């Protein structure tokens, strides 16, 4: 018996002790390089070589095709952008007279160089990742053959993507999408913050290091520390009120509708849902028109004799800030009602029964059962809502366009960081300063979100509510 076990290949014994195949992979990159033979080590440079020589033809061809494609891209177009990336280009557009006609010859375009240069760097990173995968795959095939077994075919690898490696197959496309549509543009935007890409340098610009960050924290200029801090404070104040007023008022309305003594519950919920059915874009534009000095609201109030002159809903700084917060309640409360209603209907009944047996009043049941449960479930939602309100472009831009704006200032009294960024880039073509504002917004949001979430019950007690 002992001899039979000793002669059983290690691969078979592992399957016997671990039928689900959930053992951690022993084929790391370091082991592949340290313990691999010549063919395995060459596979780090000639992708798929080890697989091809060990009869894993399809897998080897896939590795080789990726290497050939990446190198072909770098050799044909990526290389020229990589070489120009340190200087971002220097050749200006020129014109030459040919047969009596002026012929324009295009020069360098720094935006194009920056974008394709970043893409080329990503392709190089991809090459490095695939090189490690190729080496590990070759080492795995080498180890399996040394144990007296046959390398796994491509069909078994594909089949494993529906079993113990299902997470790899399911996460591949989403991860690829995040890299292409989120991380790549983010790196491009961050890189732009270290250049002189503004209205005076639209085609050709240079690297300027931390100069743009210094401009944000300076005391003079179109963008300065005083203006940045003012916009940042208003952004956080707006996000706080827009998040928690919506939450508490929505919770209050949801609890009233959910009471046993409230009749026609479906009717009341349908009434609030009607505001969701109307596109937010339309609602905000209608409210913008109604709140003008000669709009419907001022005309009605003056017609009823309640005011002598039009109220400055959108022309006074304080009035405008209060107005956008109130209008946001109209837009946001129905969503909160729907969220809270679902939670209230799923609060464990035994918690209320235990509280009633202990003689708890309705207020004690609310503060010790309902409210903690709602916060436990909705903390991630509140964090994402706060983040969304910091970047709530629609409400501010469509209602006030950031106004009122002091003369000469690049940001108005109701501008958020996101609307200020929009004005700096689209309206004023100061893309470098806009990129800096974007980075600062990301820093503020990440700090607030991480600190809040890590101190919440949803993070500390993921198993359940107690």
PyMOL commands that set and color helices and strands:
alter all, ss='L'
color gray80, all
select helices_A, chain A and resi 2-7+10-17+29-35+38-42+49-53+57-85+110-146+154-160+166-192+211-216+225-258+265-277+280-290+296-303+317-344+349-357+362-390+393-399+417-427+431-454+457-460
alter helices_A, ss='H'
color red, helices_A
select strands_A, chain A and resi 94-98+101-105
alter strands_A, ss='S'
color yellow, strands_A
deselect
rebuild
show_as cartoon
